[in-house]
Amino acid sequence: MLTTNFLKTRTSTRDFKDEKVDDEKIKKIYQITRELENKFGEKDLHYQVNNKGEEVYFKLKGNAGYKGVMIKAPLYVALDITNDSKSALVKGSYGLEELITKLDEQGLASCYITVSGVSDDILKSAFVNAEGKIMSILAIGEATKQEVREHRYDDRKGINEFVFIDDLDHKASVEELSQRGLDDLFSYLRFAPSSYNSQPWRFVLKDNFVNLYLEDYKDEANLVDAGIVMYYFDQLTKEISINSIWEVEPKLDGSKFQFIAQKEL
């Protein structure tokens, strides 16, 4: 499936078959998570895999979940961050999205589990090898049914609400983006998922760079949003031969727009 179509039809799965994930697929998940850790080279970034799904489910039930309801799945992967590293959280969230794409290639579905407000003790009881703080969890398994849901176009911000030229005072027009060959990119990028569909990310195009900011930063869930949108930006720009790497240096200084990362175009 083309990345553009994947963005428009992307949906998480909340109903998984009550079956163990195939051993070979579990090995593949371990392999992918280790590769992601090595790829980012962040000593504070770790992924924890637990294939004792029922055990994790009962330890987190009533505490974590999707909109407050714990999702039962045969396997879970947790994003484990040490030393309160903001850059590791952004990169790790990017990696979870890459994992989701690779899971889809294996015929496996997934769903994010919200962990905000859950105590560290409870989370570590489900992931006993955690080295730091569990920041995000993916429930993984085979979907009970195949479901594709087309997003409504009117539930997303317009391009000129999250893309800017030179600075955050100059909203980008479709014409300006078209001149740069980036209009399609941002038309599709607005379908990238974010917490509560808030779309907190703001892109500033300046010279040959794109700078990523978060508007009205609330909490670490917004850093997860940043990592997710960076992943989809990269997937979409591969089609126009932009293959540079994001330089991630979050500067959470309390301002309305907080700098997260920069990428060369």
Secondary structure, DSSP 8 states (H G I E B T S, - for coil): --HHHHHHH------B-SS---HHHHHHHHHHHHHHHHHHT-TTEEEEEE--HHHHHHHHTTTSBBTTB----SEEEEEEE-TT-HHHHHHHHHHHHHHHHHHHHTT-EEEEEB-TT--HHHHHHHSTT--SEEEEEEEEE-BSS-------GGGS--GGGTEEESSTTSB--HHHHHHTT-HHHHHHHTTS--GGG---EEEEEETTEEEEEEES--SHHHHHHHHHHHHHHHHHHGGGT-----EE-----S-SEEEEEEEE-
